[in-house]
Amino acid sequence: MRSPVVFDLDGVLVDSEPVWEEVRRAFVAEHGGTWREETQSRLMGMSTGEWSAYLAELGVRLPPEEIARGVVGQMAERYRHGVPLLPGAKEAVERLAAGRPLGLASSSPRALIDVVLEATGLGAFFGATVSTEEVAYGKPAPDGYLEAASRLGVDPSDCVAVEDSSNGLRSAHAAGMRVVAVPHPLYPPAPDALALAAGTAKTLEELTPDLVDSLPR
């Protein structure tokens, strides 16, 4: 069997990080908090419970549960008007789905994952999808990737992960997966995180079966 591939969602298949930043930044300002210079990079990869608690620490005067509902509701509304797939996302998934199982390990809440997969038609290609809501810890912990491998019925060490963020790269590497980095130009990963990748693709067009299968074990 060819190496199973486990995709991240935000920043890899969907150009959602700018949308997340816009929505959360506005929410923080509206509810009395203060956005910090490092906030966006810290939020990337956190589970819903983790980032909503972090926004409360920024001074948002609401319980984390209400913060999560408010932000996720606004994100879902944005997606209903169109999911911002990254160029080549659907084609990359289709290429890699031929002859190998695919999984998804996302920090997005389940509600948003399902909206994206249904709206884009990508759901048919994934044998397992995991939200970090469904595991103990979000990225950079390995929990989401380990759960995706478990649901696929494969060994994590046989898998290749596709990631863009620092926390995502650290998460997949900690799970024992080989990682292909596809850095987002607006949110590049930290050098030490990028160094964990076994391979790099500048764009999703470069994410080919040959690249995945050539990665050293």
Buried (B, 14 or more C-beta within 10 A) or exposed (E): EBBBBBBBBBBBBBBBBBBBBEBBBEBBEEBEBEBEEEBBBBBBBBBBBBBBBBBBEBEBEBEBEBBBBBBBEBBBEBBEEEBBBBEBBBEBBEBBBEEBBBBBBBBBBBBBBBBBBEBBEBBEBBBBBBBBBBBEBBBBBBBBBBBBBBBBEBEBEBBBBBBBBBBBBBBBBBBBBBBBBBBBEEBBBEEEBBEBBBBEBEEBEBBBBEBBEEBEE
